[in-house]
Amino acid sequence: MSARTSGRRQASGARVGSGSTSRSRPTGHVIGSGLSPEERDEVAGLDDVGADDEDDGGLTAGGFASDGEAEEAARAIALRQLAAAGKSRAQLEQAMAKRLIPEHVARRVLDRFTEVGLIDDAEFAAMLVRTRHAERGQSRRAIAVELRRKGIDEETAAGALGQVDADDEEAAARALVRRKLATSGALAPEVLRRRIYGALGRKGYSPGLVAQILREELVESGDDGGESGLESL
């Protein structure tokens, strides 16, 4: 092989080597900038999955090569959870713990999401109270149990529950009783009363309030049996 040919091959090899680059994974937020372009793209491509059975993108538990990789995984988990339904900070923290995201990384990501307004426990609690009471007719007691289960602290829960007062609760309970009475068909009175007590009890209403409303509604409807049998239920 001539020296000229060898030189050309070496030069060609150098050109090929100099053109190769390594691709790095996208980095996270710049503080104060809101969602990064990568996260906006990720949110736009999410499937509309159910609130309780989200797919976190097939991320495997643990095994992160660096905090940066763990942080990227934590952001993906949080974004998918929030895209499916509103979540409290505690719920997102639990989801990350299941994927073995290091605590300090999870805390950093959750702090960032709180800073840009993607996590707001007060607004989440207020929304949950409104929807549970207006759409499901639940009492404050039942909603309070759900708020605790979702990790909302007592002070935040109390503020949210303040949207519903005793008059609101009575009106909701009365609407439920009237609906049950209107659809009772040929049920025996005692069977109907037991079903009404059971239905409203599951929504958190006290037996005393149910008895009061049921008595009033039966009397108003002209049911002579409205007063009978209530004491034994």
C-alpha positions as CSV (number, residue, x, y, z in Angstrom):
1,M,0.0,0.0,0.0
2,S,1.4,3.4,-1.0
3,A,1.9,6.1,1.6
4,R,-0.6,8.3,-0.4
5,T,-3.3,5.7,-0.2
6,S,-2.7,5.1,3.5
7,G,-2.9,8.8,4.2
8,R,-6.2,9.1,2.4
9,R,-7.7,6.3,4.5
10,Q,-6.5,7.8,7.7
11,A,-8.0,11.2,6.7
12,S,-11.3,9.6,5.8
13,G,-11.4,7.8,9.1
14,A,-10.7,11.0,10.9
15,R,-13.6,12.7,9.1
16,V,-16.1,10.0,10.0
17,G,-15.1,10.0,13.6
18,S,-15.3,13.7,13.9
19,G,-18.9,13.7,12.6
20,S,-20.3,11.4,15.3
21,T,-22.0,12.9,18.4
22,S,-23.6,11.4,21.5
23,R,-27.2,12.4,22.2
24,S,-28.0,13.4,25.8
25,R,-31.5,13.0,27.4
26,P,-33.5,16.2,27.7
27,T,-33.1,18.1,30.9
28,G,-35.8,19.4,33.2
29,H,-37.3,22.8,34.0
30,V,-35.6,26.2,34.2
31,I,-36.9,27.7,37.4
32,G,-39.7,30.2,36.7
33,S,-40.3,29.1,33.1
34,G,-43.4,26.8,33.7
35,L,-43.4,23.4,31.9
36,S,-40.4,22.7,29.7
37,P,-41.0,22.0,26.0
38,E,-40.3,18.3,26.6
39,E,-43.0,18.1,29.3
40,R,-45.6,20.0,27.1
41,D,-44.9,17.5,24.3
42,E,-45.3,14.7,26.8
43,V,-48.6,15.9,28.1
44,A,-50.0,16.4,24.6
45,G,-49.3,12.8,23.7
46,L,-50.8,11.2,26.8
47,D,-53.6,8.7,26.5
48,D,-56.9,9.5,28.4
49,V,-56.6,6.8,31.0
50,G,-58.7,6.1,34.1
51,A,-58.0,7.9,37.3
52,D,-57.2,4.8,39.3
53,D,-55.3,2.6,36.8
54,E,-52.8,4.9,35.1
55,D,-50.0,3.5,33.1
56,D,-46.7,5.2,34.0
57,G,-45.1,4.6,30.7
58,G,-43.6,1.2,31.6
59,L,-41.0,2.7,33.9
60,T,-39.2,0.1,35.8
61,A,-38.8,0.3,39.6
62,G,-35.4,1.6,40.7
63,G,-32.2,1.0,38.8
64,F,-31.7,4.7,38.0
65,A,-28.2,5.5,36.8
66,S,-28.3,9.1,38.2
67,D,-30.5,11.6,40.0
68,G,-31.1,13.2,36.6
69,E,-32.6,9.9,35.2
70,A,-34.7,9.5,38.4
71,E,-35.9,13.0,38.1
72,E,-37.0,12.5,34.5
73,A,-38.9,9.3,35.6
74,A,-40.5,11.2,38.5
75,R,-41.7,14.0,36.1
76,A,-43.2,11.4,33.7
77,I,-45.1,9.7,36.6
78,A,-46.5,13.0,37.9
79,L,-47.5,14.2,34.4
80,R,-49.4,11.1,33.6
81,Q,-51.1,11.0,37.0
82,L,-52.2,14.6,36.6
83,A,-53.3,14.2,33.0
84,A,-55.7,11.4,34.1
85,A,-57.3,13.3,37.0
86,G,-56.6,15.8,39.7
87,K,-54.2,14.5,42.4
88,S,-53.0,15.6,45.8
89,R,-49.3,16.0,46.5
90,A,-49.5,13.0,48.8
91,Q,-51.0,10.8,46.0
92,L,-48.2,11.8,43.6
93,E,-45.6,11.1,46.3
94,Q,-47.1,7.6,46.8
95,A,-47.0,6.9,43.1
96,M,-43.3,7.9,42.9
97,A,-42.5,5.8,46.0
98,K,-44.0,2.7,44.3
99,R,-41.5,3.3,41.4
100,L,-38.7,3.6,44.0
101,I,-38.0,7.2,43.1
102,P,-35.5,8.5,45.7
103,E,-37.2,10.7,48.3
104,H,-35.0,13.7,47.7
105,V,-35.6,13.5,44.0
106,A,-39.4,13.1,44.4
107,R,-39.4,16.1,46.8
108,R,-37.6,18.2,44.3
109,V,-40.0,17.4,41.5
110,L,-43.1,17.8,43.7
111,D,-41.8,21.2,44.9
112,R,-41.3,22.3,41.3
113,F,-44.7,21.2,40.3
114,T,-46.2,23.1,43.3
115,E,-44.2,26.2,42.3
116,V,-45.7,26.3,38.8
117,G,-49.2,25.5,40.0
118,L,-49.6,21.9,38.7
119,I,-50.0,20.7,42.3
120,D,-52.4,22.7,44.5
121,D,-53.9,20.8,47.4
122,A,-56.2,23.6,48.4
123,E,-57.8,23.8,45.0
124,F,-57.8,20.0,44.6
125,A,-59.7,19.7,47.9
126,A,-62.1,22.5,47.1
127,M,-62.9,20.9,43.7
128,L,-63.4,17.5,45.3
129,V,-65.8,18.9,47.9
130,R,-67.9,20.7,45.2
131,T,-68.2,17.7,42.9
132,R,-68.8,15.1,45.6
133,H,-71.6,17.1,47.2
134,A,-73.2,18.5,44.1
135,E,-72.9,15.4,41.8
136,R,-73.1,12.6,44.3
137,G,-75.0,14.2,47.2
138,Q,-72.4,13.2,49.8
139,S,-72.3,14.7,53.2
140,R,-69.3,16.6,54.7
141,R,-68.5,13.6,56.9
142,A,-68.2,11.3,53.9
143,I,-66.1,13.8,51.9
144,A,-63.8,14.4,54.9
145,V,-63.0,10.7,55.0
146,E,-62.1,10.8,51.3
147,L,-59.9,13.9,51.7
148,R,-58.0,12.2,54.5
149,R,-57.5,9.1,52.4
150,K,-56.0,11.3,49.6
151,G,-53.5,12.8,52.0
152,I,-55.1,16.3,52.5
153,D,-54.2,17.8,55.8
154,E,-56.9,18.8,58.3
155,E,-56.5,22.6,57.9
156,T,-56.8,22.4,54.1
157,A,-59.7,19.9,54.3
158,A,-61.6,22.2,56.8
159,G,-61.2,25.1,54.5
160,A,-62.6,23.1,51.5
161,L,-65.5,21.6,53.5
162,G,-66.5,25.1,54.5
163,Q,-68.2,25.4,51.1
164,V,-71.0,23.1,52.4
165,D,-73.0,24.1,55.4
166,A,-75.8,22.4,57.3
167,D,-78.5,23.8,55.1
168,D,-76.7,22.5,52.0
169,E,-76.5,19.0,53.6
170,E,-80.2,18.9,54.5
171,A,-81.2,20.0,51.0
172,A,-79.0,17.3,49.5
173,A,-80.3,14.6,51.8
174,R,-83.9,15.7,51.2
175,A,-83.4,15.5,47.4
176,L,-82.1,11.9,47.9
177,V,-85.0,10.9,50.0
178,R,-87.5,12.3,47.5
179,R,-85.8,10.5,44.7
180,K,-86.0,7.2,46.6
181,L,-89.7,7.8,47.4
182,A,-90.5,8.6,43.8
183,T,-89.0,5.4,42.5
184,S,-90.1,3.1,45.3
185,G,-92.8,1.4,43.3
186,A,-94.7,-1.2,45.3
187,L,-92.1,-1.7,48.0
188,A,-93.4,-2.4,51.5
189,P,-93.0,0.7,53.7
190,E,-90.5,-1.0,56.0
191,V,-88.4,-2.2,53.1
192,L,-88.4,1.3,51.6
193,R,-87.4,2.9,54.9
194,R,-84.5,0.5,55.3
195,R,-83.3,1.1,51.8
196,I,-83.4,4.9,52.3
197,Y,-81.5,4.7,55.6
198,G,-78.9,2.5,54.0
199,A,-78.5,4.7,50.9
200,L,-78.1,7.9,52.9
201,G,-76.0,6.3,55.5
202,R,-73.5,5.3,52.9
203,K,-73.3,8.9,51.8
204,G,-72.5,9.9,55.4
205,Y,-75.8,11.3,56.7
206,S,-76.7,10.6,60.3
207,P,-79.7,8.4,61.1
208,G,-81.3,11.3,63.0
209,L,-81.3,13.6,60.0
210,V,-82.6,10.8,57.8
211,A,-85.4,10.1,60.2
212,Q,-86.4,13.8,60.4
213,I,-86.5,14.2,56.6
214,L,-88.2,10.9,55.9
215,R,-90.9,11.7,58.5
216,E,-91.5,15.2,57.0
217,E,-91.6,13.9,53.4
218,L,-94.0,11.0,54.3
219,V,-96.3,13.3,56.2
220,E,-96.3,15.9,53.3
221,S,-97.1,13.2,50.8
222,G,-100.1,12.1,52.9
223,D,-98.7,8.7,53.9
224,D,-100.5,7.8,57.1
225,G,-97.6,5.4,57.9
226,G,-95.1,8.2,57.9
227,E,-94.8,8.3,61.7
228,S,-94.9,4.6,62.3
229,G,-91.9,2.3,62.4
230,L,-89.3,5.1,62.4
231,E,-88.3,4.6,66.0
232,S,-87.3,1.0,65.4
233,L,-85.0,1.8,62.4
